[in-house]
Amino acid sequence: MRYFKNVSDIGDIKAAVKEALEVKKNRFDYKALGRDKTLLMIFFNSSLRTRLSTQKAAMNLGMNVIVLDVNQGMWKLETERGVIMDGDKTEHLLEAIPVMGCYCDVIGVRSFAKFENKKDDYEEKILNQFIQYSGRPVFAMETATVHPLQAFADLLTIEEHKRHERPKVVMTWAPHPKSLPQAVPNSFAQWMVAAGYDFTIVQPHGYELSEKFTKGAKIEYDQDKALAGAEFVYAKNWAVYADADYGKNICGDRSWTVTTKKMALTDNGFFMHCLPVRRNMIVSDDVIESKNSLVIPEAANREISAQVVLMRILSELED
């Protein structure tokens, strides 16, 4: 595996889960793969779990790690072609990328949607420039449209807690004071469909995601109906995808907050969220603090999903 963006990149999803479970038992047994190799992690946006988990995964593999925060301690980067660089941006990404590639063996990139231009966001300009110009394997640490490391960790968490082979999984939109990218829900949908679960997405009208990611999922607009009998409830906010209101937050209905009353509709369901979470907007205190909350196991599994991805990339470098 040279690039990791979508579920298709991971290959056989059951084999990937099996590998992840084995890695989790013996995460320090693979240091030969990463010895004398360097991971460069590039952050265009803030991070807590992604930075810590991916760095820890690389250290488990014996890798050297360089972390670069684009917003601190380096030249401001221009990302567009044809721009007269007479402003505050000193260096162009097209020179910076191949230079970065000189100093590492693998590159992880984190760059969110800007909500300025839907076409630019969904063409993944920044990530694809790294793929094109770095000369190194590249993996997504969340992009404008996807967050596959999170979705892989989510899948692993469900596999560890499911009560039967094909659980009912519901991803519900929830209110938030800001417009949030579609990356997490896009990837979660993509991975849940690929896993073959009984998967439903429930959202207010106007919040439909791209069919590229949701094809094969059930779509619902009545939250109570969707939650009935659910075994896993994944709460997440996302902004509008449709062209006319792209990137906007058009609904602030607090009745979509996941509460104890909502969870009572489920089949003793587990609560999931990628974090960070706005308490009492996305989910009530009592739900996220309940024994059925999986938010911490999910976060812990981010280390494992990152390690499996890095192992597969490093294995290809050895070939």
Backbone bond lengths (Angstrom), bond angles and torsions (degrees), N, CA, C in turn:
res aa  C-N    CA-C-N  psi(-1)  N-CA   C-N-CA  omega(-1)  CA-C   N-CA-C  phi
1 M - - - 1.461 - - 1.522 109.57 -
2 R 1.346 116.66 121.50 1.458 120.04 -178.67 1.535 112.01 -103.00
3 Y 1.330 116.33 -29.00 1.461 120.17 179.96 1.524 108.54 -133.28
4 F 1.324 115.77 145.45 1.465 120.29 -179.13 1.513 109.04 -134.01
5 K 1.331 115.43 108.26 1.466 122.05 177.68 1.527 111.55 -131.07
6 N 1.329 116.34 -42.13 1.462 121.37 -172.22 1.518 111.49 -126.35
7 V 1.316 115.21 168.83 1.460 120.17 -177.04 1.526 110.80 -60.94
8 S 1.314 118.33 -30.55 1.461 120.89 -179.91 1.524 111.82 -62.99
9 D 1.328 117.25 -26.04 1.461 120.62 -178.75 1.524 112.64 -69.02
10 I 1.330 116.43 -23.40 1.462 120.63 -175.72 1.524 111.93 -83.14
11 G 1.344 117.00 -13.69 1.460 120.08 -179.72 1.517 111.94 78.47
12 D 1.316 117.01 -141.30 1.464 123.02 -179.31 1.527 109.29 -61.19
13 I 1.330 116.30 113.43 1.467 120.16 -172.55 1.527 111.59 -69.27
14 K 1.316 117.91 -33.25 1.465 120.65 178.13 1.533 110.13 -68.81
15 A 1.310 115.78 -38.23 1.469 119.31 177.26 1.521 110.80 -66.05
16 A 1.329 116.53 -36.37 1.465 120.55 179.05 1.525 111.04 -65.72
17 V 1.337 116.44 -41.38 1.469 120.49 177.77 1.523 110.41 -64.93
18 K 1.319 116.46 -43.79 1.470 120.31 178.78 1.522 110.82 -59.97
19 E 1.331 116.19 -43.00 1.458 120.81 178.24 1.527 110.90 -63.05
20 A 1.329 116.39 -42.05 1.466 120.84 -179.94 1.524 111.27 -62.07
21 L 1.321 116.95 -41.55 1.460 120.47 179.60 1.524 111.22 -65.29
22 E 1.328 116.89 -36.15 1.466 120.39 176.65 1.528 111.03 -68.98
23 V 1.322 116.30 -42.43 1.466 120.61 178.27 1.524 110.46 -60.81
24 K 1.313 115.95 -38.99 1.470 120.69 -178.55 1.533 111.28 -62.24
25 K 1.313 117.37 -31.91 1.460 121.17 178.76 1.533 111.67 -73.24
26 N 1.350 115.93 -32.96 1.468 120.18 -172.70 1.530 109.92 -140.61
27 R 1.321 116.31 62.02 1.467 119.25 -170.42 1.527 114.39 -70.51
28 F 1.335 117.58 -12.90 1.467 120.26 -178.67 1.532 113.02 -102.39
29 D 1.324 116.94 10.77 1.461 121.01 -175.29 1.527 113.98 -91.33
30 Y 1.333 116.85 9.40 1.468 118.79 -172.00 1.535 111.71 -124.78
31 K 1.330 116.45 25.50 1.468 120.15 -174.13 1.527 113.44 -63.97
32 A 1.312 117.28 -25.04 1.461 119.47 179.81 1.529 111.53 -62.22
33 L 1.330 116.76 -29.75 1.466 120.78 -179.40 1.525 111.88 -63.89
34 G 1.338 116.41 -39.32 1.460 119.91 -172.83 1.512 115.40 -101.56
35 R 1.312 117.38 -3.46 1.460 120.25 -176.64 1.531 110.88 -58.53
36 D 1.324 116.04 129.73 1.476 123.78 179.79 1.528 113.44 66.28
37 K 1.314 116.80 17.01 1.453 121.33 174.83 1.534 108.58 -107.95
38 T 1.335 116.49 150.91 1.464 121.36 -178.22 1.517 110.78 -122.40
39 L 1.331 115.22 130.35 1.462 122.68 173.08 1.526 108.89 -99.55
40 L 1.324 116.53 128.98 1.460 122.17 172.37 1.520 108.23 -106.70
41 M 1.332 116.32 119.45 1.463 122.47 178.26 1.523 108.35 -105.62
42 I 1.326 116.83 119.24 1.456 121.88 -175.44 1.522 109.51 -112.72
43 F 1.333 115.28 121.90 1.459 121.11 -176.41 1.531 110.74 -114.28
44 F 1.321 115.45 112.37 1.458 121.35 170.71 1.529 109.96 -88.22
45 N 1.348 116.30 -11.41 1.467 122.03 -179.18 1.523 110.16 -139.49
46 S 1.308 115.45 164.75 1.470 122.13 -176.36 1.528 111.41 -64.15
47 S 1.332 114.48 157.70 1.458 119.28 -179.42 1.521 110.45 -160.54
48 L 1.316 116.13 146.75 1.461 122.13 169.67 1.522 108.78 -123.45
49 R 1.363 116.75 -69.56 1.466 120.85 -177.81 1.526 112.45 -63.00
50 T 1.332 116.57 -43.27 1.465 118.80 -176.68 1.519 110.69 -63.53
51 R 1.319 116.62 -44.52 1.461 119.14 -179.80 1.524 111.29 -64.57
52 L 1.325 117.07 -51.67 1.462 120.19 -175.45 1.523 111.78 -65.81
53 S 1.328 117.07 -45.34 1.464 119.98 -175.51 1.523 112.03 -68.52
54 T 1.337 116.63 -40.91 1.465 119.02 -178.36 1.522 110.95 -71.19
55 Q 1.322 116.32 -39.27 1.467 119.40 176.82 1.529 110.57 -64.28
56 K 1.323 116.77 -41.91 1.467 120.66 178.23 1.528 110.46 -63.19
57 A 1.327 117.07 -42.43 1.467 120.72 179.07 1.522 110.81 -60.03
58 A 1.327 116.28 -43.44 1.468 120.53 179.06 1.527 110.80 -64.11
59 M 1.328 116.70 -40.80 1.471 120.54 178.34 1.530 110.78 -65.04
60 N 1.337 117.10 -36.50 1.468 120.23 175.86 1.524 110.93 -57.67
61 L 1.341 115.75 -31.44 1.459 121.61 -177.16 1.525 112.62 -92.85
62 G 1.329 116.99 6.46 1.451 120.87 178.00 1.512 114.86 77.58
63 M 1.334 117.63 17.25 1.458 121.18 -177.53 1.531 111.69 -83.58
64 N 1.320 116.23 152.66 1.452 121.88 164.35 1.521 107.29 -80.03
65 V 1.331 117.22 147.37 1.460 120.70 -177.31 1.528 110.40 -130.66
66 I 1.320 115.65 128.94 1.462 122.47 171.88 1.522 107.57 -114.53
67 V 1.323 116.91 128.10 1.466 121.98 178.44 1.515 108.73 -111.67
68 L 1.330 116.40 124.05 1.451 121.94 -178.35 1.521 109.85 -119.88
69 D 1.336 116.42 115.88 1.457 122.69 175.22 1.522 107.74 -95.19
70 V 1.320 116.26 111.34 1.461 121.24 -175.33 1.525 111.84 -62.33
71 N 1.318 117.13 -25.49 1.463 120.90 -175.68 1.529 113.80 -89.51
72 Q 1.326 117.14 -3.35 1.455 120.20 -179.58 1.519 110.25 -141.20
73 G 1.328 116.39 135.18 1.453 120.88 169.83 1.508 115.96 74.08
74 M 1.332 118.51 17.17 1.459 119.45 175.99 1.522 109.08 -149.42
75 W 1.340 116.15 170.22 1.459 120.60 178.44 1.521 110.67 -62.51
76 K 1.336 115.42 146.55 1.457 118.69 172.92 1.520 108.94 -70.37
77 L 1.339 115.01 136.65 1.456 120.67 -172.12 1.518 112.56 -103.78
78 E 1.305 116.18 134.27 1.458 122.44 169.14 1.523 107.95 -89.19
79 T 1.316 117.59 137.93 1.465 121.24 -177.23 1.520 113.53 -114.06
80 E 1.336 118.01 -12.26 1.461 121.11 -175.01 1.522 111.24 -100.96
81 R 1.318 116.54 141.97 1.464 121.78 173.18 1.525 110.57 -75.33
82 G 1.321 116.44 155.03 1.457 121.08 172.40 1.511 114.87 78.63
83 V 1.326 117.34 2.80 1.457 121.22 -178.74 1.530 109.89 -83.86
84 I 1.327 116.80 134.20 1.463 120.63 171.13 1.522 107.12 -78.23
85 M 1.306 116.71 113.38 1.460 120.29 -171.21 1.527 110.94 -85.41
86 D 1.318 114.94 69.29 1.465 120.28 179.56 1.526 111.42 -109.62
87 G 1.350 116.23 16.76 1.451 120.97 179.24 1.519 111.67 -106.59
88 D 1.335 116.37 -142.82 1.464 120.43 -174.29 1.522 113.07 -91.94
89 K 1.336 117.79 2.03 1.462 120.86 179.99 1.529 108.94 -95.68
90 T 1.335 115.05 118.75 1.458 121.55 -168.96 1.522 113.38 -92.40
91 E 1.316 117.40 -29.92 1.462 121.09 -173.81 1.522 109.35 -129.74
92 H 1.341 115.52 145.50 1.463 119.85 177.64 1.520 109.61 -93.46
93 L 1.317 114.80 142.90 1.457 120.50 -179.98 1.531 111.65 -58.40
94 L 1.323 117.23 -29.07 1.465 120.53 -176.74 1.528 112.44 -71.38
95 E 1.330 118.66 -22.24 1.464 120.92 169.18 1.528 110.51 -89.62
96 A 1.318 116.38 -37.89 1.463 120.08 -176.85 1.521 111.98 -64.03
97 I 1.335 117.44 -40.11 1.462 120.58 -175.48 1.531 112.63 -60.84
98 P 1.346 119.50 -54.14 1.474 117.49 179.61 1.526 113.28 -63.32
99 V 1.333 117.54 -29.21 1.468 120.00 174.91 1.525 109.40 -64.73
100 M 1.326 116.92 -46.06 1.463 120.19 177.96 1.527 110.58 -57.88
101 G 1.332 115.85 -40.39 1.456 119.95 -179.67 1.515 113.65 -61.98
102 C 1.342 116.44 -25.10 1.473 120.32 178.36 1.520 112.92 -66.13
103 Y 1.329 117.20 -23.41 1.459 121.07 -169.49 1.530 113.77 -106.29
104 C 1.331 117.57 8.29 1.462 118.47 -174.80 1.519 110.98 -151.37
105 D 1.333 114.92 174.82 1.461 121.74 177.63 1.522 112.34 -111.15
106 V 1.332 116.77 -27.84 1.462 122.74 -178.54 1.525 108.12 -140.01
107 I 1.336 116.85 144.58 1.465 120.93 -179.10 1.530 110.07 -125.91
108 G 1.329 115.86 130.85 1.461 122.46 169.98 1.520 108.84 -109.10
109 V 1.338 117.28 136.00 1.462 121.89 -175.55 1.528 110.21 -125.15
110 R 1.338 114.75 133.05 1.474 121.16 174.89 1.525 108.19 -123.43
111 S 1.337 116.16 117.17 1.458 121.54 -177.59 1.514 109.54 -152.53
112 F 1.323 117.20 114.71 1.465 122.47 -174.05 1.528 112.70 -81.17
113 A 1.331 114.49 165.92 1.462 121.22 170.36 1.530 109.33 -63.68
114 K 1.318 115.67 141.88 1.466 120.47 177.46 1.519 112.30 -94.55
115 F 1.332 117.33 -17.05 1.472 123.28 -177.66 1.530 112.69 60.90
116 E 1.333 116.28 23.09 1.464 120.29 176.57 1.524 110.93 -95.09
117 N 1.322 115.57 -33.94 1.453 121.52 -177.28 1.527 107.82 -149.24
118 K 1.321 116.55 112.75 1.463 120.69 -176.35 1.527 111.89 -60.24
119 K 1.320 115.98 -40.98 1.466 120.10 -179.36 1.526 110.53 -61.00
120 D 1.321 117.30 -45.17 1.463 120.76 178.59 1.522 111.37 -61.83
121 D 1.334 116.19 -44.89 1.466 119.55 -179.98 1.525 111.03 -60.19
122 Y 1.330 116.40 -49.17 1.467 119.75 -173.13 1.526 113.06 -80.07
123 E 1.326 117.61 -9.94 1.465 120.11 170.29 1.521 111.90 -86.77
124 E 1.331 117.13 -5.94 1.472 122.92 176.59 1.534 111.00 51.66
125 K 1.330 115.44 55.41 1.466 120.51 -174.80 1.524 113.40 -57.82
126 I 1.325 117.01 -46.40 1.474 119.08 -175.90 1.526 111.19 -67.38
127 L 1.319 117.28 -50.58 1.470 120.09 -179.78 1.524 110.61 -58.44
128 N 1.322 116.94 -45.19 1.460 119.92 -176.26 1.525 112.34 -69.02
129 Q 1.334 117.89 -27.74 1.462 119.19 173.92 1.531 110.90 -66.40
130 F 1.323 116.94 -37.58 1.469 119.67 176.00 1.522 110.79 -65.22
131 I 1.313 116.43 -40.74 1.461 120.11 178.22 1.527 110.41 -63.43
132 Q 1.330 116.32 -41.20 1.464 120.83 -175.57 1.519 114.05 -75.50
133 Y 1.343 117.26 -37.54 1.462 119.59 -167.95 1.531 116.14 -112.55
134 S 1.334 118.53 -10.47 1.464 118.95 -174.74 1.515 113.15 -80.83
135 G 1.338 116.77 -27.78 1.457 119.90 -174.79 1.515 113.29 73.07
136 R 1.339 117.00 13.36 1.467 122.01 -177.92 1.526 111.13 -126.34
137 P 1.339 117.80 157.39 1.460 119.46 170.03 1.533 109.38 -60.57
138 V 1.318 115.87 141.48 1.466 121.38 -175.85 1.523 109.21 -131.62
139 F 1.332 116.45 137.04 1.467 119.80 174.45 1.524 109.61 -130.61
140 A 1.322 114.98 152.80 1.461 122.16 -176.50 1.517 110.71 -85.52
141 M 1.331 116.12 127.15 1.461 122.39 174.04 1.539 109.07 -106.68
142 E 1.271 117.31 30.82 1.467 134.59 -174.63 1.517 108.31 101.49
143 T 1.323 112.95 130.94 1.452 120.97 -178.68 1.524 109.06 -127.31
144 A 1.315 116.04 -168.57 1.463 120.36 177.63 1.523 112.18 -60.33
145 T 1.344 117.14 -30.17 1.464 119.16 -172.14 1.518 115.25 -124.51
146 V 1.333 119.19 -15.12 1.466 119.80 -174.89 1.528 111.96 -141.54
147 H 1.327 114.57 155.22 1.475 121.38 172.34 1.532 107.67 -141.27
148 P 1.338 116.82 73.28 1.463 119.85 -172.35 1.520 115.28 -68.03
149 L 1.338 118.63 -29.82 1.460 119.44 177.27 1.521 110.81 -63.55
150 Q 1.339 116.64 -37.75 1.461 120.92 177.21 1.524 110.69 -67.16
151 A 1.320 116.33 -46.69 1.464 119.75 -177.63 1.525 111.70 -64.03
152 F 1.322 116.71 -37.52 1.465 120.57 176.79 1.527 110.09 -63.38
153 A 1.325 117.46 -42.94 1.468 121.27 176.77 1.525 111.15 -64.61
154 D 1.324 117.14 -39.06 1.469 121.28 177.01 1.525 110.74 -61.00
155 L 1.331 115.58 -45.93 1.463 120.39 179.07 1.525 110.69 -60.36
156 L 1.313 117.01 -45.12 1.457 121.18 179.28 1.528 110.88 -60.40
157 T 1.329 116.79 -40.62 1.463 121.56 179.77 1.523 111.00 -64.26
158 I 1.317 116.73 -42.81 1.470 120.09 177.76 1.525 110.26 -63.91
159 E 1.327 116.66 -43.35 1.462 119.91 179.73 1.522 111.63 -60.29
160 E 1.310 117.30 -33.69 1.466 121.45 -179.50 1.529 112.42 -75.97
161 H 1.342 117.56 -21.28 1.465 120.04 -173.23 1.529 114.29 -118.43
162 K 1.317 118.19 -4.97 1.466 119.48 -176.97 1.525 110.48 -68.63
163 R 1.332 115.35 150.41 1.461 121.79 -176.58 1.519 112.49 -97.85
164 H 1.319 116.70 -14.65 1.463 121.67 175.05 1.520 108.49 -154.45
165 E 1.330 116.40 175.69 1.460 121.46 -167.12 1.524 113.75 -62.71
166 R 1.333 118.13 -39.54 1.472 120.66 -173.24 1.531 110.16 -124.92
167 P 1.334 116.66 79.99 1.466 120.31 -176.66 1.530 112.53 -71.84
168 K 1.324 115.50 158.48 1.459 121.06 173.64 1.527 108.18 -87.03
169 V 1.312 116.15 116.84 1.459 123.28 -178.37 1.527 108.46 -115.89
170 V 1.323 116.22 129.77 1.464 121.36 179.88 1.523 109.40 -121.95
171 M 1.314 116.96 126.62 1.463 121.80 170.33 1.528 107.53 -102.26
172 T 1.317 115.39 117.55 1.456 119.85 -178.39 1.524 111.21 -111.36
173 W 1.327 115.48 133.29 1.459 121.15 169.01 1.523 108.38 -62.87
174 A 1.319 116.72 146.36 1.459 121.44 177.31 1.531 108.72 -141.71
175 P 1.317 118.33 154.32 1.473 120.88 -174.40 1.525 112.76 -71.91
176 H 1.320 114.76 154.98 1.468 122.14 -177.70 1.522 107.37 -156.87
177 P 1.338 118.28 146.47 1.470 119.65 -178.43 1.523 114.13 -74.32
178 K 1.339 118.01 -13.71 1.463 121.72 -178.20 1.530 110.47 -122.52
179 S 1.329 115.21 163.60 1.458 120.48 172.72 1.523 108.81 -81.51
180 L 1.326 116.34 123.84 1.463 121.02 -179.00 1.526 110.69 -112.27
181 P 1.338 116.61 149.24 1.470 120.58 -179.59 1.525 112.80 -62.25
182 Q 1.316 114.86 164.61 1.474 121.14 177.59 1.525 112.47 -90.58
183 A 1.328 117.85 3.56 1.467 121.13 -171.28 1.528 112.84 -58.34
184 V 1.316 118.10 -51.22 1.471 120.43 -177.82 1.521 111.53 -64.34
185 P 1.345 119.18 -51.42 1.469 117.64 178.38 1.522 113.56 -63.22
186 N 1.330 118.13 -34.81 1.467 119.85 176.51 1.523 111.05 -58.22
187 S 1.317 116.15 -50.86 1.466 119.75 -177.39 1.522 111.59 -69.27
188 F 1.336 116.84 -40.24 1.467 118.44 179.05 1.523 109.96 -59.05
189 A 1.327 116.69 -45.21 1.465 120.42 179.03 1.523 110.86 -60.61
190 Q 1.301 115.59 -46.77 1.460 121.42 -177.89 1.534 111.30 -58.88
191 W 1.329 116.11 -45.28 1.464 120.36 -177.36 1.527 112.20 -74.09
192 M 1.329 118.43 -35.02 1.459 120.55 178.73 1.527 111.35 -67.71
193 V 1.314 116.37 -40.24 1.471 120.24 176.45 1.523 109.85 -63.66
194 A 1.331 116.52 -44.84 1.468 120.52 179.78 1.525 111.82 -62.41
195 A 1.323 116.81 -32.21 1.470 120.89 179.60 1.520 112.59 -74.25
196 G 1.340 116.73 -15.11 1.458 120.32 178.43 1.509 114.53 80.66
197 Y 1.321 118.07 19.11 1.459 121.37 178.57 1.536 110.89 -73.03
198 D 1.327 115.60 164.26 1.462 122.64 170.04 1.527 105.36 -78.76
199 F 1.314 116.77 94.46 1.464 121.49 -166.34 1.523 112.32 -116.58
200 T 1.350 114.70 129.29 1.463 122.03 -179.83 1.523 109.94 -127.14
201 I 1.322 115.91 138.98 1.464 122.49 171.43 1.523 107.45 -110.20
202 V 1.327 116.31 127.88 1.463 119.73 177.77 1.522 108.92 -122.61
203 Q 1.337 115.88 132.36 1.457 121.26 -176.18 1.523 109.93 -156.05
204 P 1.327 117.73 160.83 1.462 119.41 171.64 1.529 109.73 -66.12
205 H 1.325 116.36 156.50 1.454 120.37 175.06 1.534 109.48 -58.50
206 G 1.320 115.78 136.58 1.454 121.11 -179.05 1.513 113.53 101.58
207 Y 1.355 117.23 -9.31 1.459 121.20 -178.34 1.537 113.01 -107.73
208 E 1.309 117.02 22.48 1.456 120.72 179.03 1.535 110.16 -63.17
209 L 1.314 115.98 135.04 1.462 122.29 177.87 1.532 110.27 -85.97
210 S 1.320 116.02 171.46 1.455 120.58 178.31 1.528 110.65 -62.68
211 E 1.322 116.13 133.82 1.463 120.46 178.65 1.529 112.01 -64.70
212 K 1.312 116.84 -18.25 1.466 120.63 175.41 1.527 110.39 -56.96
213 F 1.343 116.04 -32.79 1.458 120.72 -177.48 1.526 113.28 -102.38
214 T 1.326 118.15 -24.38 1.464 120.25 -172.49 1.523 114.15 -102.85
215 K 1.333 118.01 -4.28 1.460 120.23 -178.91 1.528 110.10 -56.34
216 G 1.331 115.95 125.98 1.455 121.68 -177.45 1.514 113.45 102.37
217 A 1.341 117.30 -13.07 1.470 121.53 176.72 1.523 110.20 -89.42
218 K 1.327 116.14 153.01 1.459 121.00 170.63 1.526 107.97 -81.66
219 I 1.318 117.19 138.97 1.460 121.92 -179.65 1.520 108.88 -112.87
220 E 1.326 116.06 129.95 1.467 121.75 -177.02 1.522 108.84 -135.91
221 Y 1.350 115.95 156.11 1.464 121.45 179.83 1.533 112.22 -123.39
222 D 1.322 116.54 -4.15 1.466 122.73 177.57 1.529 107.15 -105.67
223 Q 1.330 117.01 107.27 1.462 120.09 -174.41 1.524 112.43 -62.70
224 D 1.329 116.84 -44.85 1.465 119.51 -178.79 1.527 111.18 -60.27
225 K 1.310 116.52 -41.90 1.467 121.30 179.17 1.525 110.34 -62.89
226 A 1.327 116.59 -43.32 1.464 120.93 -178.14 1.529 111.49 -66.40
227 L 1.327 116.72 -39.10 1.463 120.64 -176.02 1.525 113.29 -74.21
228 A 1.316 118.24 -18.46 1.464 121.25 -177.77 1.526 110.53 -59.01
229 G 1.322 115.77 117.73 1.458 121.14 177.72 1.517 115.25 80.11
230 A 1.329 117.36 5.44 1.468 119.66 -179.28 1.523 111.14 -66.95
231 E 1.323 116.43 143.35 1.462 121.34 177.43 1.532 112.21 -101.54
232 F 1.327 115.91 -23.65 1.464 122.21 175.13 1.523 108.18 -137.09
233 V 1.331 115.90 129.93 1.464 121.86 178.88 1.517 108.15 -118.07
234 Y 1.319 115.61 115.80 1.462 121.77 -179.66 1.521 107.29 -107.01
235 A 1.317 117.19 109.59 1.466 121.70 -178.21 1.522 109.42 -94.92
236 K 1.325 115.85 137.63 1.464 119.58 179.79 1.522 109.50 -163.02
237 N 1.312 115.77 140.22 1.456 120.38 170.69 1.518 109.37 -92.83
238 W 1.317 116.33 149.19 1.461 121.34 168.99 1.523 108.71 -151.35
239 A 1.313 115.10 151.45 1.461 121.37 179.33 1.533 110.22 -80.60
240 V 1.304 115.59 170.04 1.463 121.70 -177.61 1.529 110.81 -65.21
241 Y 1.335 115.90 137.63 1.460 122.05 176.95 1.538 112.03 -93.89
242 A 1.310 117.06 -31.51 1.466 121.32 -175.00 1.529 111.48 -57.84
243 D 1.332 115.88 145.96 1.463 122.03 -172.58 1.524 114.00 -52.72
244 A 1.331 116.81 -47.64 1.464 120.47 -171.78 1.525 113.02 -61.90
245 D 1.332 116.95 -36.47 1.468 121.65 -177.29 1.522 112.61 -120.64
246 Y 1.324 117.07 25.30 1.458 120.66 -175.21 1.530 112.15 -52.09
247 G 1.327 115.00 127.75 1.458 121.08 177.14 1.513 115.00 83.59
248 K 1.328 117.07 1.52 1.465 119.98 -177.07 1.529 111.41 -93.95
249 N 1.320 114.39 158.22 1.454 123.18 175.23 1.523 106.47 -107.56
250 I 1.321 117.93 96.94 1.467 120.36 -171.39 1.522 113.22 -98.32
251 C 1.330 116.72 -1.87 1.466 119.82 -178.27 1.523 109.76 -136.95
252 G 1.313 116.01 130.47 1.461 120.76 176.60 1.514 111.98 -121.58
253 D 1.316 116.68 26.04 1.459 122.74 -174.64 1.531 110.88 -67.47
254 R 1.338 116.17 108.81 1.464 120.95 -177.52 1.531 113.20 -71.35
255 S 1.305 117.42 -8.81 1.467 119.07 178.53 1.531 111.36 -69.55
256 W 1.340 116.94 -12.24 1.459 120.78 177.76 1.532 112.20 -84.84
257 T 1.323 118.76 -6.68 1.467 121.32 176.48 1.529 109.66 -59.17
258 V 1.325 117.08 136.81 1.469 120.87 -179.85 1.526 108.51 -81.28
259 T 1.326 115.50 113.11 1.459 123.22 -177.23 1.526 110.39 -118.08
260 T 1.329 115.54 175.63 1.464 119.90 175.39 1.525 111.03 -59.20
261 K 1.312 116.56 -38.26 1.472 120.86 178.05 1.528 110.25 -62.06
262 K 1.320 117.29 -41.26 1.466 120.31 178.43 1.532 110.77 -67.12
263 M 1.325 116.27 -43.85 1.462 119.79 -178.82 1.523 112.58 -67.06
264 A 1.335 116.86 -23.04 1.465 120.64 177.32 1.525 111.77 -65.89
265 L 1.327 116.74 -18.81 1.461 120.80 177.72 1.523 111.78 -76.60
266 T 1.319 116.89 -17.48 1.461 121.61 -174.71 1.522 111.48 -84.03
267 D 1.315 115.81 174.66 1.457 122.09 174.90 1.528 108.64 -91.39
268 N 1.349 115.15 72.62 1.468 120.45 -176.27 1.521 109.51 49.28
269 G 1.334 114.95 46.92 1.454 121.43 -169.33 1.520 114.23 -70.38
270 F 1.329 114.60 152.68 1.451 122.44 173.51 1.534 108.95 -87.57
271 F 1.325 115.64 143.34 1.462 120.44 176.72 1.516 109.89 -99.80
272 M 1.356 116.00 136.87 1.454 121.27 -179.25 1.526 110.50 -133.57
273 H 1.322 115.47 147.03 1.465 122.48 174.02 1.517 107.40 -160.16
274 C 1.338 116.76 147.04 1.473 120.90 -175.40 1.521 113.27 -75.36
275 L 1.340 118.02 -21.02 1.458 123.95 -175.03 1.536 110.98 67.34
276 P 1.319 119.31 149.23 1.465 127.47 -2.33 1.523 111.13 -69.94
277 V 1.329 115.99 154.46 1.459 120.34 -175.74 1.523 110.28 -125.96
278 R 1.308 116.23 140.09 1.466 122.20 174.57 1.526 107.65 -85.76
279 R 1.324 116.24 103.58 1.466 120.25 179.80 1.526 110.89 -63.32
280 N 1.320 113.76 141.57 1.459 123.49 178.74 1.526 112.83 63.81
281 M 1.341 115.54 14.13 1.465 123.07 164.00 1.527 107.17 -116.02
282 I 1.328 115.74 -62.23 1.466 121.28 176.60 1.527 110.45 -75.26
283 V 1.338 116.33 -47.32 1.460 122.27 -172.91 1.522 109.08 -147.98
284 S 1.314 116.16 146.19 1.461 120.80 178.83 1.529 110.22 -76.69
285 D 1.332 115.28 157.35 1.468 121.11 -179.98 1.524 111.80 -54.76
286 D 1.336 116.24 -45.18 1.463 118.78 -173.78 1.524 112.52 -66.99
287 V 1.325 118.17 -30.48 1.465 120.45 178.63 1.524 110.88 -73.36
288 I 1.326 117.19 -47.65 1.463 118.73 -176.80 1.525 112.16 -70.42
289 E 1.330 116.88 -21.41 1.468 120.89 178.01 1.523 112.86 -95.80
290 S 1.327 117.89 2.03 1.459 121.12 -176.25 1.520 111.59 -76.78
291 K 1.328 116.18 166.86 1.464 121.42 179.26 1.524 111.78 -66.83
292 N 1.329 117.26 -17.38 1.462 120.83 179.90 1.526 112.80 -95.33
293 S 1.317 116.62 8.35 1.464 120.18 176.95 1.531 109.35 -83.01
294 L 1.334 115.54 128.21 1.461 121.14 -178.41 1.522 112.83 -109.04
295 V 1.316 118.04 14.99 1.470 119.31 -172.38 1.533 112.53 -64.13
296 I 1.331 118.05 -33.21 1.461 119.53 179.05 1.534 111.12 -77.23
297 P 1.334 120.26 -45.89 1.467 118.85 173.33 1.528 113.49 -57.18
298 E 1.319 117.07 -37.66 1.471 120.49 175.04 1.521 111.03 -57.95
299 A 1.332 114.91 -49.75 1.462 119.97 -178.54 1.524 110.58 -61.71
300 A 1.331 117.03 -40.46 1.462 120.62 178.73 1.527 110.98 -62.63
301 N 1.316 116.69 -36.32 1.462 120.30 -178.86 1.521 113.23 -72.48
302 R 1.333 117.23 -10.20 1.462 119.51 174.65 1.534 110.79 -61.94
303 E 1.316 117.09 -34.67 1.468 120.64 176.50 1.522 110.18 -61.39
304 I 1.324 116.20 -41.25 1.463 120.88 -175.97 1.523 111.02 -72.07
305 S 1.328 117.43 -43.74 1.468 118.98 179.29 1.522 110.23 -61.97
306 A 1.325 117.11 -41.70 1.464 120.43 178.79 1.522 111.13 -64.41
307 Q 1.327 116.43 -38.79 1.463 118.96 -178.38 1.522 111.31 -66.51
308 V 1.326 117.03 -41.73 1.470 119.80 178.96 1.521 110.42 -62.15
309 V 1.321 117.00 -43.66 1.463 120.84 178.86 1.527 110.69 -61.60
310 L 1.333 116.54 -47.11 1.464 119.63 178.94 1.528 111.74 -62.94
311 M 1.317 117.33 -38.82 1.459 120.63 178.88 1.515 111.26 -61.71
312 R 1.310 116.28 -41.53 1.469 119.51 -179.11 1.524 111.32 -69.13
313 I 1.319 116.26 -37.98 1.461 119.67 176.40 1.521 110.77 -65.88
314 L 1.329 116.34 -46.22 1.474 120.33 -179.85 1.514 111.97 -64.01
315 S 1.316 117.32 -36.10 1.465 120.77 178.96 1.526 110.85 -61.76
316 E 1.325 116.08 -37.27 1.459 120.07 178.32 1.521 110.82 -69.92
317 L 1.325 117.22 -34.96 1.468 119.70 176.92 1.524 111.28 -63.04
318 E 1.342 116.20 -30.42 1.454 120.76 -178.93 1.517 111.52 -74.73
319 D 1.353 117.30 -26.63 1.469 121.44 -175.86 1.529 111.82 -70.66
